[in-house]
């Protein structure tokens, strides 16, 4: 039915207005509701979304594309890196902004405000992450001695740089050198030495040129400095891993709350997508009935450019309608528009019509291939 009536294409169009991948997936797989109260509730949410979007205010929003993936990692006991932790903190910060925004607009959008009010405030977790993670790295003050070790590492690297520079400028070594710049070979800082003078330089041969005329030697002084750097890097890595592990464990403690927030964000995203769809199509909220009455007022097919509007009325007095006309006369489009009008309503969409239509909430729509 979805393909025959192009309902799947309408859902894809609606999904394009959603921001999160979870909301997009939900829209693509959504099934029409057949309970009139449930559909009425969806339409009321859509109406509130339209009101908010028409204010043209900035609605703080957090995309959750990577959040579910990160929560799964935490669930499996895998430590998050600094960038991933910061993503979680950013998500929590925006959650709070969303909650506050909808609270301020609760008179205009009470149902959306009620949904947003269930967002769990995890300010303590957010602050813990931000206090230890800055710009995608573990901050200097996050752990004991971390800042000091990083500064020492930088000092040693500067010593390596200065030593190599002084060595290459030293007139005593000038005749030994094949070149006057340092070379990075296999992860080592080396100097290019003529083959006949390689024994004159105290250090470790790292590699040599293809013709054997140049030997790349890491001076002993550089080797000693690099060993110190590696030892410090190991200490830094250990401290960083401990901090990342502790923060990940804190997220695990609040995992259920994070999943709750994620579900709420995706729900709000879905509602706002319906609102934006309605605005883009200048759509009107339909009226619902359980009397099997269908009244359309110049409804436009949402997937056709410059469609001919369709108006028709099927009431208790008119139980059937026969459509005749030549090929390419619009019969199929008319039938699809009727079916789509009902299905779109049952997922909470407004209809692109000149004024509110009257739509029956039905359990089944029967079609034949001849109508596709």
N, C-alpha and C positions, 0 to 999 in steps of 0.2 A: 504493500500500500504506500509506504514512504516514497518509493521510487516512482510508482505510477502517478502519484499526485505531486511529485517533486517536493514532498515534505522534507526529505533529507537535505535537499538544497536550501530550503528555508532555514533549517536548523544550522547548516553550515554558515549561512549568512549571519544568523544570530550569534553563532560562536565567534565570528570575527570581531564582535564588539566586546567580548570578554578579554580580560587581561591575563588571567591565570590559566595555566594548562589544564588544571583540574576542572575549572568551570567550563572550559571549552569542551573537554571530554564529556562532562555531564550533559551539556546541551546536545551534543551530537547523539548521545544515547538515550535522551529523555523520551518517556512515553506520555501520551496525553492522559490527563486525569478525567475521570468520569463522575466525580462527586461534585455537585454544584457548589457546595460550601468551600471545598478545597480550591476549585477554579476561581471562585469569587475572591478568595484570599490571595491567590497569585495575582489577579488583576489589581487588587488594592495595593499590593507591593509595587507593581509596575507603575501605577499611578503616582505613588509617592516618589519613585525613582525619577519619573518625568519631571515632577515639581522641583526636585533637588537639582537635576541636571539643567533645567531651564534657568536656574539662578546663575549659572556659569561660574560657580565658585570652584576653587581647587579642593577636590575631595582627596584627602591623604589616603594613599593606597599602597599596599605592599604586594608586589608580585610574589607568588609563592612557587615559582617554577622549580627552584632548587631546594625548597624547604622539606618537602616530603622525602626527597632523596637523602637529605642530611639526617632527618629523623630516623630513617631506616638504618643508616650507618650507626647512629647512637644506640639504637635498639640492639644491634648486633655486637655492641661493645667496641666499635672502631672509633678511635679518637679523631676528633675533627681538627683540621689545621686552623691556623689563625684567621685566614680569610673566611672559612666556613663558619667559625664561631662569630665573627663580625656580622655575617649574613643573618645568623639567628638573632643577634642583638638588634640589628636594624629592623628585622621583622617584628620583634617585640615592641620596639619604639613606635613603629607605625601603627601597630595594633592599638596602642593607647591613644594615638592621635585620632584614629578612626572612631574609637569609642567616644572620645570627647566631642568630635565633630557631630556625630549623630545625636548625642545627648543635647547639644545646643539647638539642633533642628528637630527636636522631638515633637513640637507642636505641628510642624509641617509634615513630618514623616514618622508618626508614632510607631508603626509596625517595624520599620527599619531600625529605629532607635532601640526598640525592644530586642531585636536580634543582636544588635551591636553591644547591648548592655551585658550580654553573656560572655563577652571577651574577657578572658582571665588576665588580670594585671600581674605581670611578672617583673616588676620594677627592680627587685633585688637581684634577680638573675641577670637582667639587662645591665645593671650597674656593675656587677661583678665582671662581666665580660668586657665592658668598655674600660674598666679600671686596669685591665691586664692586657688588652689588645688595642693597638693603635695603628691605623692605616695598614691593616693586613699583616702585622707582625706582633710578636709578643713584646710588650713595652719594657723599657729598661728597668722600671721600678716594680715589675711584676713578680720578681723572685730575688731571693737573697744573692747578692754579688753579681747579678746578671749584667747590670750597667757597667760595673767595674771591669768585668771580663771582656765585654765588648770593646770598651775603650782600650784595654791592654792589647786586644787583637788588632785594633786599628793602628796602635803605636808600633807593633811588631811588623805589620805590613808596610808601614812607612819606612821602617828601618831597612827592610829588604829593598825597597825602591831606592832609598838613598845610597845603600851600599853598592848596588849594581851601577847606579849612576856615577858614583865616585870611582868605582873600579874601572869602568869604561873610559873615564877621563884621565886616568892615571898614566902618565908618560912612561912609567916603568914597564907597563904591560902592553904598550901600543904595538910593539913588533910581534906580539903573540896573537893578536886579534885578527880575525877574518872580517869582522863587522863591528860597529860601534853602538849597537842597540841590543837590548836584552831580547831573548826569544823564549816563548812559552812552548815547552816540549814535554808531551806526556804528563802535563800537570805540574811541571817543574820550571822555575825560572832559570834560564841558562845563558851563558855567553858563548859566542861562536869563536872557537880557537883553531888556529892553523894546526894541521895534523902533526907537523914536526915539533910543535911546542906544547903538545897536550900534557906532557909530564911536568911542565913548568907551573901549571895551575893546580893548586890543592883543591880537590873537589871530586865529585862523582860524574863520570861520563854517562849522560842520559841517552844520547843518540849521536849518529854521525850522518853526514851527507851521503848521497848515493855514490859519488865519485871518491869518497873517502878522504877528501882534502880538508873537510871541516868537522871538528868534533864539538858537540854541544855539551858544555860542562856546567854543572851546578856547583858553584863555589862552596867550600866547606862552611863558611860563615853563613851563607844563605840556607844551607841544609839545616844548620842548628836553629836558625830563626824560624824556619818553616816547621820544624819539629815542635817548637814551642807553640806556634800558631795552631797546629793540629791538636795538641793537647788541650789548649784553651777552647777550641771549637767543640771538642768532645764534651767538655764541661758545660758549655753553653747549650749544646743540643740536649744534654740530660736534663738541665733545668727547664728548658722550653717544653720538652716532652712531658715533664711532670706537671707543668702548669696547664698545658693543653688537655692532659688526661683528667686533671681535677675539674676543669671547666666542663669538659664533656660529661663527666659524672654528675655535675650539677644539672646539666640539661636533662640527663636521664631521669633525675628525680622529678622533673616537671614535664616529662614527656607527654603524659595524658592531657595536661593543660595546653600544651603546644598543639597537640592534635585537635583539641576542641577549638582553639583559635583558628587553626588552619581551615577547619570545616566551616566556621562562621565567615571567614574572609571569602571563601569560595562561594558561599551562599549569597553574600552581599554582591559579589562580582556578577553572579548570575542575574540577580535582580536589576543591577545597574545596566547590564547588557540588554535586558528586555526594555528598559527605559530608553536607552539610546536608540535601539531599533525603532521604537515607537516614534521618537522625535524625528529620526531620519526619514521615516515614511509618512510623516504628518498623520499618524494613525490616531484613531479614536477608540476609547474604551467601549467594548461591546456590552450590551445587556444580555443577561442569561435567562433561560427559561427551561422548564422541564415539560412543556406542553407540546414538544416537537414542532415548534413554530420557527421558521427561518425567514428573516427579513433582512435583506442586504440593501444598503444605500450607496450606490456608486462605488462599489469595492474594486480596487485595482489589484491585479495580480502582482505580487511582490517581486517576481523574478523577470518580468517583462518590461522593457523600456517603452514608455509611452503606451501603456495598455488602454484598451477601451474599457471604461468603468462598467461594472455589472450591477444592475439593480433587479431584485426579484422578491416575491413574497409567497411563502408557503405557510398557510395557517391550517387550523382545524377544518376549515371549509374547503381548503385546497390541498389535497393530499398528494397530488402528483403534478409533474410538469413535463411536457414533451417539448424538446428543442429540435427544430428542423432548420435546414438551410444548406447551401452549397458547400462543397469542399473548401477548406481554408476560410470558412465563414465565422470561425470563433466558437464552434460548439464545444470542442474539447477544452479550450481555455476556460470557457464558462463553467463546465463541469468541475475542472480542477480548482477553479476559484472558489466554488461552493465548498468542496471538500477541504481545501486549505483554510478557509475561513473558520470552519469548525475546529480543525486540528490546532491551528494557531491560537485560537481562543483557549483551548484546553491545556495549553502549556503557559498561559499567562501573557500572551502577546495581544497588543491592541491591533486593530485592523485598519489598513489604509483605505478609509472610506470618507465620504463627505460628511456624515453624521453617524452617531452610534447605531450599530446594527443590533438585531435581536437574534441571538444564537442559541440553538438547543444544545443541551449537554447530552450526548448520546454515548452509548457503550460501544457501538460498532458502526463503521462506515463500509458499505459493500460497493465494490467496483468491479468492472470487467475489463479485460485487456483492451476492448474496443474503446474504452474511455481514456486510455493512457496516451 
